[in-house]
Amino acid sequence: MSQAHDTNREHQGESNVRRARTPDLRYEDMSDLGRELFDLSRDYESSGGRLLSEDEIENELMRRRGGHVQQDAV
């Protein structure tokens, strides 16, 4: 089961998506909340969803809060 939940796998074509690099963190060692969030993000990806990059998340937060949004990162 831990192979299906590999936090260090690379996704082709998604180099702008930032992933945590924690080689010593295993799925079994995550908290219940951490496992649930990890599973939700993988379910979203496997259903065709695209995870946002760090810049895209920052721009989305600024947009929702009424701030300036960088157009080149959208």
PAVODREN-762107 format. One line per 4 residues: number of its first residue (from 1); for each residue x, y, z of N, C-alpha, C, O, CB. Coordinates in pm, 1 decimal. Glycine has a CB too. Example, Ala and Ser with C-alpha at 12.3 -4.5 7.8 and 13.67 -1.06 7.14 Angstrom:
1) 1319.0:-569.0:780.0:1230.0:-450.0:780.0:1320.0:-330.0:780.0:1423.6:-331.9:846.5:1130.8:-447.3:904.6 | 1285.0:-225.0:708.0:1367.0:-106.0:714.0:1290.0:3.0:787.0:1340.9:113.8:803.9:1408.4:-59.8:572.5;
END
This chain:
1) 81.8:-119.4:0.0:0.0:0.0:0.0:86.2:125.8:0.0:46.6:226.1:-59.5:-93.1:-0.2:120.0 | 201.8:124.0:64.2:285.8:242.4:69.9:339.7:280.3:-67.2:368.0:397.5:-91.7:400.1:220.4:165.8 | 354.7:182.2:-158.0:399.1:215.3:-291.8:294.4:296.7:-365.8:329.5:383.7:-445.5:431.7:89.2:-369.0 | 167.8:270.8:-341.4:60.7:347.4:-405.0:54.9:488.9:-350.3:-3.1:577.4:-413.2:-73.9:278.2:-385.0;
5) 113.4:510.7:-235.4:111.1:641.3:-171.0:252.1:697.5:-160.2:293.0:742.3:-53.1:46.4:632.0:-32.2 | 325.2:695.7:-268.0:462.7:743.4:-269.9:464.9:894.2:-284.9:426.0:946.2:-389.4:542.1:677.0:-383.2 | 509.9:965.7:-181.9:509.1:1111.2:-185.2:620.1:1168.4:-271.9:619.9:1288.5:-299.0:521.1:1165.5:-45.8 | 714.5:1086.8:-316.3:827.8:1137.2:-392.2:821.9:1104.7:-540.5:918.5:1131.1:-612.0:953.2:1082.8:-335.3;
9) 712.6:1048.6:-589.0:705.9:1013.8:-730.7:698.2:1140.1:-815.6:643.7:1242.4:-774.2:584.7:922.8:-758.7 | 753.8:1129.7:-934.2:753.6:1241.7:-1026.9:635.5:1229.2:-1120.7:600.5:1118.6:-1162.0:885.4:1248.3:-1106.0 | 574.1:1340.3:-1154.7:463.0:1342.1:-1248.1:509.9:1409.7:-1375.6:549.7:1526.2:-1373.5:339.1:1414.5:-1187.9 | 505.4:1338.1:-1485.2:546.2:1393.6:-1612.6:450.7:1503.9:-1651.8:329.0:1491.1:-1637.6:551.9:1285.3:-1720.8;
13) 508.4:1614.5:-1702.3:428.3:1726.2:-1746.7:376.3:1813.5:-1634.2:300.3:1906.8:-1660.1:315.0:1676.4:-1825.7 | 414.1:1786.9:-1511.9:369.6:1866.8:-1398.2:489.1:1917.9:-1318.3:487.7:1916.5:-1195.2:276.4:1784.6:-1307.9 | 592.1:1962.9:-1388.9:712.5:2006.0:-1319.0:690.2:2131.5:-1236.1:768.8:2160.0:-1145.8:823.4:2029.8:-1417.9 | 583.2:2208.4:-1265.2:557.5:2328.9:-1188.2:482.3:2301.4:-1059.0:463.3:2392.8:-978.6:480.6:2426.7:-1271.3;
17) 439.3:2178.3:-1037.1:370.3:2142.9:-913.7:475.7:2110.2:-809.2:558.8:2021.4:-828.0:272.3:2022.5:-935.0 | 470.7:2182.7:-700.4:569.8:2163.5:-595.2:521.5:2056.2:-499.1:408.8:2061.9:-450.1:597.1:2295.7:-519.9 | 604.7:1960.9:-473.2:571.2:1852.1:-381.8:670.2:1852.2:-266.2:788.0:1883.9:-282.6:572.2:1715.0:-455.2 | 620.1:1816.4:-150.7:707.3:1805.0:-34.6:805.5:1691.0:-56.8:765.9:1583.4:-101.6:625.0:1782.6:94.7;
21) 930.2:1712.4:-26.7:1033.5:1608.6:-39.1:1072.8:1563.8:100.7:1159.5:1622.8:165.1:1158.7:1660.7:-118.6 | 1008.0:1460.2:144.6:1036.6:1406.9:277.8:1061.2:1257.6:266.1:968.8:1178.7:286.0:920.1:1436.4:377.2 | 1184.1:1216.8:234.1:1212.8:1076.1:208.5:1185.4:984.9:326.9:1162.2:865.6:307.7:1354.4:1061.3:167.7 | 1187.5:1037.6:448.5:1166.2:950.8:564.1:1019.1:945.1:606.0:985.0:872.8:699.6:1251.0:998.4:680.9;
25) 930.9:1020.4:538.0:789.2:1019.0:571.2:718.5:910.0:492.1:718.3:910.7:369.0:725.2:1156.2:543.3 | 659.8:818.1:563.4:585.2:709.2:499.9:437.3:729.8:527.4:399.2:792.7:626.2:632.6:569.6:551.7 | 355.6:676.7:440.0:210.5:688.4:453.3:165.2:640.0:590.8:79.0:701.8:653.3:139.4:608.5:342.4 | 222.6:530.7:637.6:185.0:473.6:766.8:220.7:565.9:882.4:160.4:556.8:989.4:252.3:339.1:786.1;
29) 319.4:655.9:862.2:363.1:746.3:968.7:285.4:877.6:971.5:302.0:957.2:1063.9:510.1:775.6:953.4 | 200.8:901.1:871.2:123.5:1025.3:865.7:12.5:1022.2:970.1:-34.1:915.8:1011.1:64.1:1047.1:724.4 | -28.3:1141.4:1011.7:-144.0:1150.2:1101.3:-269.7:1113.2:1023.1:-266.6:1104.1:900.3:-157.1:1293.7:1163.0 | -378.3:1092.2:1093.5:-504.3:1061.0:1025.4:-542.3:1172.4:929.0:-584.2:1145.1:816.5:-616.9:1038.6:1127.6;
33) -528.5:1296.4:971.2:-559.8:1409.6:884.0:-466.0:1413.7:764.1:-510.2:1437.9:651.8:-551.3:1541.2:962.0 | -337.3:1390.4:786.7:-240.0:1389.5:677.5:-271.7:1282.8:573.9:-263.5:1308.0:453.7:-100.3:1367.6:732.1 | -308.0:1163.6:620.5:-346.3:1055.2:527.9:-472.0:1091.4:450.2:-480.8:1066.5:330.0:-368.7:923.7:604.8 | -568.7:1150.1:519.0:-693.6:1187.8:451.8:-668.0:1293.6:344.5:-720.3:1282.9:233.6:-796.4:1240.1:554.3;
37) -588.5:1395.0:376.2:-556.5:1499.2:278.1:-474.9:1442.7:162.1:-497.4:1479.1:46.7:-479.7:1613.9:345.1 | -380.9:1354.5:192.2:-300.0:1291.6:88.0:-388.6:1209.8:-5.3:-375.5:1218.6:-127.4:-190.6:1202.4:150.4 | -478.6:1130.3:52.0:-570.1:1048.5:-28.1:-661.8:1135.2:-113.5:-685.8:1103.7:-230.1:-653.6:958.0:62.5 | -713.1:1244.0:-56.6:-800.2:1333.3:-132.6:-727.4:1395.6:-251.4:-784.0:1406.4:-360.2:-854.8:1442.8:-42.1;
41) -602.2:1436.7:-231.0:-528.0:1497.5:-341.7:-499.0:1395.4:-451.2:-502.9:1429.2:-569.5:-396.8:1558.7:-291.0 | -470.3:1272.0:-413.8:-445.4:1167.1:-513.9:-574.7:1130.1:-587.0:-573.3:1107.0:-707.9:-384.3:1041.6:-446.9 | -686.6:1124.4:-513.5:-815.4:1097.5:-577.7:-849.6:1206.2:-678.2:-897.4:1177.3:-787.9:-926.6:1086.1:-472.8 | -825.3:1330.3:-641.2:-852.3:1443.7:-730.0:-766.6:1434.4:-855.6:-816.3:1454.7:-966.4:-826.2:1577.2:-657.4;
45) -638.5:1403.9:-839.0:-548.7:1388.5:-954.5:-591.3:1272.8:-1043.9:-592.5:1286.3:-1166.2:-404.8:1366.8:-907.4 | -626.2:1159.8:-984.3:-660.9:1041.9:-1064.1:-792.8:1059.8:-1137.9:-818.8:988.9:-1235.1:-668.2:918.9:-975.2 | -876.7:1153.4:-1093.5:-1003.0:1178.4:-1163.0:-988.0:1285.6:-1270.5:-1086.8:1330.8:-1328.3:-1110.5:1220.0:-1063.2 | -863.8:1325.8:-1296.7:-838.7:1423.0:-1403.2:-813.3:1564.0:-1354.5:-789.4:1653.4:-1435.7:-953.3:1424.9:-1496.1;
49) -817.7:1586.3:-1224.6:-791.5:1718.9:-1170.2:-643.5:1752.6:-1177.4:-558.6:1663.6:-1183.2:-840.5:1728.1:-1026.2 | -614.0:1880.0:-1176.8:-475.4:1924.9:-1181.9:-445.7:2004.0:-1056.0:-515.2:2100.7:-1024.7:-448.1:2010.1:-1308.9 | -342.3:1962.9:-983.7:-301.5:2035.1:-864.3:-235.8:2165.8:-905.3:-164.7:2171.4:-1005.7:-205.6:1949.9:-777.6 | -259.2:2270.3:-828.2:-202.5:2400.8:-857.6:-57.8:2410.1:-809.3:-19.2:2345.8:-711.7:-286.9:2510.6:-793.5;
53) 20.8:2490.9:-879.1:157.0:2517.8:-834.9:150.8:2616.0:-718.3:44.7:2671.4:-689.3:244.8:2574.3:-951.8 | 261.5:2637.2:-652.8:266.1:2730.3:-541.5:227.2:2871.0:-586.9:152.6:2939.8:-517.3:405.6:2731.2:-478.5 | 277.2:2914.2:-703.2:243.0:3046.7:-756.7:94.6:3056.6:-788.3:32.2:3159.3:-761.5:325.0:3076.5:-882.6 | 37.4:2950.9:-845.0:-105.3:2951.7:-876.3:-190.7:2959.0:-749.7:-294.6:3025.1:-748.5:-142.2:2827.3:-956.9;
57) -148.0:2892.7:-645.2:-220.3:2899.5:-517.9:-214.0:3040.8:-461.7:-315.4:3094.6:-417.3:-162.1:2798.6:-416.2 | -95.5:3101.4:-463.4:-80.8:3238.0:-412.8:-166.8:3335.0:-491.3:-230.6:3422.4:-432.7:65.1:3281.9:-418.4 | -169.6:3320.7:-624.9:-252.1:3408.2:-707.9:-400.7:3387.9:-680.4:-476.9:3484.5:-676.8:-222.7:3383.9:-855.5 | -441.6:3264.9:-661.3:-582.6:3236.8:-631.6:-622.1:3298.1:-497.8:-730.9:3354.4:-485.3:-608.8:3084.7:-630.2;
61) -535.7:3287.8:-398.9:-564.6:3348.5:-269.0:-574.4:3500.1:-280.9:-664.7:3561.1:-223.6:-456.7:3310.5:-166.7 | -481.9:3561.6:-354.9:-487.5:3706.8:-374.5:-615.5:3746.4:-447.6:-679.4:3845.4:-411.9:-364.2:3755.7:-453.0 | -653.1:3669.2:-550.0:-774.1:3700.1:-626.2:-897.6:3694.5:-535.7:-984.3:3781.6:-541.9:-790.0:3602.3:-744.6 | -904.0:3593.4:-453.9:-1020.0:3579.1:-365.8:-1023.9:3685.0:-257.4:-1130.9:3719.4:-207.3:-1020.4:3442.3:-302.5;
65) -907.7:3736.6:-221.2:-900.6:3839.1:-116.9:-903.0:3980.2:-175.1:-894.1:4078.1:-101.1:-774.8:3820.1:-33.5 | -914.9:3990.8:-307.2:-923.6:4122.0:-370.3:-790.6:4186.9:-399.3:-784.4:4308.4:-417.6:-1002.1:4211.9:-285.4 | -683.3:4108.8:-404.1:-551.1:4163.6:-430.6:-513.1:4155.3:-578.0:-592.2:4110.6:-661.0:-448.1:4091.5:-347.4 | -392.6:4198.4:-609.2:-341.0:4196.5:-746.6:-299.6:4054.9:-784.9:-237.0:3984.1:-706.0:-221.2:4293.7:-761.9;
69) -334.7:4014.6:-905.7:-301.7:3881.2:-956.0:-203.0:3894.0:-1069.6:-223.6:3973.2:-1161.6:-428.5:3805.5:-1002.3 | -94.0:3815.5:-1064.3:3.6:3812.1:-1172.7:-57.2:3735.7:-1289.6:-96.8:3620.1:-1274.5:137.8:3746.7:-1126.5 | -64.5:3799.6:-1405.7:-127.4:3736.9:-1520.7:-42.2:3627.2:-1582.3:-97.8:3533.5:-1639.5:-158.2:3840.3:-1624.0 | 91.4:3634.6:-1573.1:178.0:3535.4:-1635.9:172.3:3399.7:-1566.5:208.4:3299.2:-1627.7:320.0:3585.3:-1637.4;
73) 128.8:3393.4:-1442.6:124.8:3267.0:-1369.9:-10.8:3197.9:-1381.7:-27.3:3085.9:-1333.3:157.8:3290.2:-1223.9 | -106.0:3262.1:-1444.3:-240.4:3203.9:-1454.7:-249.9:3111.7:-1571.7:-355.6:3053.7:-1596.2:-345.8:3311.7:-1466.5;
END
